[in-house]
Amino acid sequence: MKSIATLLAAAFVLALAGCNTVQGVGQDIQKGGQVLEDAAKKK
């Protein structure tokens, strides 16, 4: 029973880390798109 709880806790931590990573990548892409959009508006 203890090993199952440990595995579930580890899976939960990995899932949270994965979500944060995907969210960070999404924010980076959004910022890159904003820079391109701003550059296009200046021309």
N, C-alpha and C positions, 0 to 999 in steps of 0.2 A: 504494500500500500504506500509506503514511504517513497519507493522508487517511482511510482506512478505520479505522485504529487510533485516530485522533483522534475520529472519529464514534462509535466504540464506547465510548471513554473518556467522552465527553460524555453519551452515553445512560446509561451506568452511573451517573454523578454525578447526573443528573436522576432516575433511578429511586430512588436512595438518598434524595434530597431529598424525593421524593414519598412514600416510605414513612415518613419521619420526620414529614412533615406530617400524613398520615393517622393515624399513631400518636398524635400530639399532640392531634388533634381527638378521637380516641377517649378519650384520658385526660381531656380537658376534659368530655366528655359524661358520663363515669363519675363524675367529681367532682361535677358538677351533680346527677346522680341520687342520689349519696350524701347531698348536702345536703337534697334533697327527702325522702329516706327518713328522715333524722335529724329533720327538722321534723315529719314525720308521726308518728314515735314519741313526740315530746314532747307531742302533743295527746291 
